[in-house]
Amino acid sequence: MSRTAEQTKRPTASHAPPTRRTFRFGIHRGFLHFCRTIHIYLTMMGLFVMLLFGITGFTVNHEDWFGATTPRASDTSGQTPTAFIEKSDRLAIVEHLRSTFHISGAMTSFDDLDQKLSIGFKEPGQVWEIEIDKTTGTTSVHSEAFNFIALINNLHRGRYSGASWKWVIDISALLIVIACFTGVVLWMVLPKRRKWGTVAMLVGTVGTLLIYMWLVPGADVQRTSEPPAESSGAPK
């Protein structure tokens, strides 16, 4: 074959096919790489908390199965210095209670009643109710300790866990939203899975909405017997 024929078959630089930098739906390759990186590393960073909230989503719904509603109650007594009570030194009283009765929860109430002080402490796995006689300083402590499942259930709810844990919940929620968004972006560039992915997404979305609209209202109300008939006589 002559050199002239080879030159006619060989594409010139001006006619070379352009490099594709976008996929279908107009997704730029750089943005796709960014979403893949975010999806991998943010979800791995939040893997523990996402697993925690996923597991506790089940245990919260079935607390009775795991004994999470039955605490171990205990009662003890002691003495609070009357000097703290006479001075109304709340800080000294609270620190004394913490060190004497090994209380680690946050104080949730401090009520100054006529003859006594009523103080409450709570943490995700335990609660304390304390009464102090203002005259004698006699202190009664009632404690209720819950099991591990109850503790993580309260962490799921953000109950008695303080402001720091609320930040953990907020950040975890943000991670889940970002994981969903980047997962959708990565799915859109997979043509072989796009059809069935759309079907799965529609089934999940529509199914959840139908369950809410048709089964949720009143579903947790168990009617074991008919309501009593109204009496014709005068109310007692």
C-alpha positions as CSV (number, residue, x, y, z in Angstrom):
1,M,0.0,0.0,0.0
2,S,1.4,3.4,-1.0
3,R,2.1,6.1,1.5
4,T,-0.6,8.3,-0.1
5,A,-3.3,5.6,0.7
6,E,-2.1,5.3,4.3
7,Q,-2.3,9.1,4.8
8,T,-5.9,9.1,3.5
9,K,-7.0,6.3,6.0
10,R,-5.1,7.8,9.0
11,P,-7.3,10.3,10.8
12,T,-5.8,13.7,11.3
13,A,-5.5,15.5,14.6
14,S,-8.3,17.8,13.6
15,H,-10.7,14.9,13.0
16,A,-9.9,12.9,16.1
17,P,-12.9,12.1,18.3
18,P,-13.2,14.5,21.3
19,T,-12.4,13.1,24.7
20,R,-15.7,12.5,26.7
21,R,-15.7,14.3,30.0
22,T,-19.4,13.9,30.8
23,F,-21.7,10.9,31.2
24,R,-25.3,10.7,30.4
25,F,-27.6,13.0,32.3
26,G,-24.8,15.6,32.0
27,I,-22.8,14.4,35.0
28,H,-19.3,15.7,34.8
29,R,-16.5,13.2,35.4
30,G,-14.9,15.3,38.1
31,F,-18.2,15.6,40.0
32,L,-18.7,11.9,39.7
33,H,-15.2,11.3,41.1
34,F,-16.0,13.7,44.0
35,C,-19.3,11.9,44.8
36,R,-17.5,8.5,44.8
37,T,-14.8,9.8,47.2
38,I,-17.4,11.4,49.5
39,H,-19.6,8.3,49.4
40,I,-16.8,6.0,50.4
41,Y,-15.0,7.9,53.1
42,L,-17.9,9.7,54.8
43,T,-19.9,6.5,55.0
44,M,-16.9,4.7,56.4
45,M,-16.3,7.5,58.9
46,G,-19.9,7.3,60.0
47,L,-20.2,3.5,59.8
48,F,-20.4,2.9,63.5
49,V,-23.1,5.5,64.2
50,M,-25.2,4.5,61.2
51,L,-25.0,0.8,62.4
52,L,-25.9,2.0,65.9
53,F,-29.0,3.9,64.7
54,G,-30.0,1.1,62.4
55,I,-29.8,-1.5,65.1
56,T,-31.6,0.7,67.7
57,G,-34.3,1.5,65.2
58,F,-35.3,-2.2,65.7
59,T,-34.7,-2.4,69.4
60,V,-36.6,0.8,70.1
61,N,-39.6,-0.7,68.3
62,H,-39.4,-3.9,70.4
63,E,-38.2,-2.8,73.8
64,D,-40.3,-5.5,75.6
65,W,-38.4,-8.2,73.8
66,F,-35.1,-7.2,75.3
67,G,-36.2,-6.3,78.8
68,A,-35.5,-2.6,78.2
69,T,-38.5,-1.4,80.1
70,T,-37.8,-3.2,83.3
71,P,-35.2,-1.4,85.5
72,R,-33.2,-2.8,88.5
73,A,-34.4,-0.6,91.4
74,S,-32.4,0.0,94.5
75,D,-32.8,2.3,97.5
76,T,-30.2,3.6,99.8
77,S,-29.9,6.3,102.5
78,G,-27.3,8.7,103.8
79,Q,-26.7,12.1,105.3
80,T,-26.3,15.5,103.7
81,P,-24.6,18.2,105.9
82,T,-27.2,20.6,107.2
83,A,-24.8,23.5,106.8
84,F,-25.2,23.1,103.0
85,I,-29.0,23.1,103.4
86,E,-29.1,26.1,105.7
87,K,-27.0,28.1,103.3
88,S,-29.1,27.0,100.3
89,D,-25.8,26.0,98.6
90,R,-27.1,24.0,95.7
91,L,-23.7,23.4,94.2
92,A,-22.3,22.0,97.4
93,I,-25.4,19.8,97.9
94,V,-25.2,18.4,94.3
95,E,-21.4,17.7,94.5
96,H,-21.9,16.0,97.9
97,L,-24.6,13.8,96.4
98,R,-22.4,12.9,93.4
99,S,-19.4,12.0,95.5
100,T,-21.3,10.1,98.2
101,F,-23.7,8.1,96.1
102,H,-21.6,7.8,92.9
103,I,-24.0,9.7,90.7
104,S,-22.8,10.4,87.2
105,G,-25.9,11.6,85.5
106,A,-26.9,15.2,84.7
107,M,-29.1,17.0,87.2
108,T,-32.6,17.4,85.7
109,S,-34.5,18.8,88.7
110,F,-33.9,20.6,92.0
111,D,-37.1,21.4,93.9
112,D,-37.1,23.2,97.2
113,L,-40.3,22.0,99.0
114,D,-41.6,22.8,102.4
115,Q,-39.9,20.2,104.5
116,K,-37.5,18.6,101.9
117,L,-35.4,18.9,98.8
118,S,-36.3,16.8,95.8
119,I,-33.4,16.3,93.3
120,G,-33.3,14.3,90.1
121,F,-30.4,13.0,88.0
122,K,-30.6,11.1,84.7
123,E,-28.3,9.5,82.2
124,P,-29.2,7.2,79.3
125,G,-28.9,4.0,81.4
126,Q,-29.9,5.1,84.9
127,V,-32.0,7.6,86.8
128,W,-31.8,8.8,90.4
129,E,-34.5,10.4,92.6
130,I,-33.3,11.9,95.8
131,E,-35.1,13.4,98.8
132,I,-33.3,15.3,101.6
133,D,-35.0,16.3,104.8
134,K,-34.2,20.0,105.3
135,T,-34.2,19.7,109.1
136,T,-32.1,16.6,109.7
137,G,-30.3,16.2,106.4
138,T,-31.4,12.6,106.1
139,T,-31.1,11.6,102.4
140,S,-33.0,8.9,100.6
141,V,-31.8,7.8,97.2
142,H,-34.0,5.8,94.8
143,S,-32.1,4.5,91.7
144,E,-33.3,2.7,88.6
145,A,-30.7,1.1,86.4
146,F,-31.6,-0.1,82.9
147,N,-29.9,-2.7,80.7
148,F,-27.6,-2.1,77.7
149,I,-30.4,-2.2,75.2
150,A,-32.3,0.5,77.1
151,L,-29.1,2.6,77.2
152,I,-28.6,2.5,73.4
153,N,-32.3,3.0,72.8
154,N,-32.0,6.3,74.8
155,L,-29.0,7.2,72.8
156,H,-31.1,6.7,69.6
157,R,-33.7,9.0,71.0
158,G,-31.2,11.5,72.4
159,R,-32.8,11.2,75.8
160,Y,-30.8,12.2,78.9
161,S,-27.7,12.3,76.7
162,G,-26.7,16.0,76.7
163,A,-25.9,18.5,74.1
164,S,-22.8,16.8,72.8
165,W,-24.7,13.7,71.8
166,K,-27.3,15.8,70.0
167,W,-24.4,16.9,67.8
168,V,-23.6,13.3,67.1
169,I,-27.2,12.7,66.0
170,D,-27.2,15.8,63.8
171,I,-24.0,14.8,62.1
172,S,-25.1,11.2,61.7
173,A,-28.3,12.4,60.0
174,L,-26.3,14.6,57.7
175,L,-24.0,11.7,56.8
176,I,-27.0,9.5,55.9
177,V,-28.4,12.2,53.7
178,I,-25.1,12.7,51.9
179,A,-24.7,8.9,51.5
180,C,-28.1,8.7,49.9
181,F,-27.5,11.7,47.5
182,T,-24.0,10.4,46.4
183,G,-25.4,6.9,46.0
184,V,-28.1,8.1,43.6
185,V,-25.5,10.0,41.6
186,L,-23.3,6.9,41.3
187,W,-26.3,4.8,40.4
188,M,-27.3,7.2,37.6
189,V,-24.2,6.5,35.6
190,L,-24.7,2.7,35.6
191,P,-27.0,2.1,32.5
192,K,-27.4,-1.6,33.2
193,R,-28.7,-1.0,36.7
194,R,-30.6,2.2,36.1
195,K,-33.9,0.5,35.1
196,W,-34.2,-1.9,38.0
197,G,-32.8,0.7,40.4
198,T,-35.6,3.0,39.4
199,V,-38.1,0.3,40.0
200,A,-36.7,-0.5,43.4
201,M,-36.7,3.2,44.4
202,L,-40.3,3.6,43.3
203,V,-41.4,0.4,45.1
204,G,-39.8,1.5,48.3
205,T,-41.1,5.1,48.2
206,V,-44.7,4.2,47.1
207,G,-44.8,1.3,49.5
208,T,-43.8,3.4,52.5
209,L,-46.4,6.0,51.6
210,L,-49.1,3.5,51.2
211,I,-48.3,1.8,54.5
212,Y,-48.5,5.2,56.2
213,M,-51.7,6.3,54.6
214,W,-53.6,3.0,55.0
215,L,-52.1,1.1,57.9
216,V,-50.5,3.6,60.3
217,P,-53.5,5.6,61.7
218,G,-54.9,3.6,64.6
219,A,-52.8,0.6,63.9
220,D,-51.3,0.5,67.4
221,V,-54.7,0.6,69.1
222,Q,-55.8,-2.9,70.1
223,R,-59.5,-3.2,70.5
224,T,-59.9,-6.2,72.8
225,S,-63.5,-5.6,73.6
226,E,-66.4,-3.5,72.6
227,P,-66.9,-0.1,74.4
228,P,-69.5,-0.3,77.2
229,A,-72.9,0.8,76.3
230,E,-74.1,4.2,77.6
231,S,-76.3,3.9,80.6
232,S,-79.7,5.6,80.5
233,G,-79.6,6.5,84.2
234,A,-78.1,9.6,85.7
235,P,-74.3,9.7,86.1
236,K,-73.1,8.7,89.5
